[in-house]
Amino acid sequence: MQYQLVLRFRKASIESPDTMPALERALAEALGELARLDGHDTGARDIDLFMLTADPATAFRRSKPALEKLALLDRVTAAYRLEGGARFTVVWPLGYGRKFTLS
């Protein structure tokens, strides 16, 4: 099965225009064949980074060092769904109590 893993950041938490390209490079290196980056979308308040993977929990776990290095781990919400599905499961932060949707 293929899943879509989404990393969401508040636009205000991305302090430099170089941050997203640096993050995408770091994630591609950390994830290798485990996940394929599938672009990002910038909305009015959020930036969503998309990736496709067969194992979203492992993909996020391997993403954490890159997020920490760029001081983004405490600023990200990570959720996944079956590719083309509607319902997301949030994997980070732990205890996240709100519904995760794409706008």
Secondary structure, 3 states (H helix, E strand, C coil): CCEEEEEEEEHHHCCCCCHHHHHHHHHHHHHHHHEEEEEEEECCCEEEEEEEECCHHHHHHHHHHHHHHCCCHHHEEEEEEECCCCCCEEEECCCCCCCCCCC
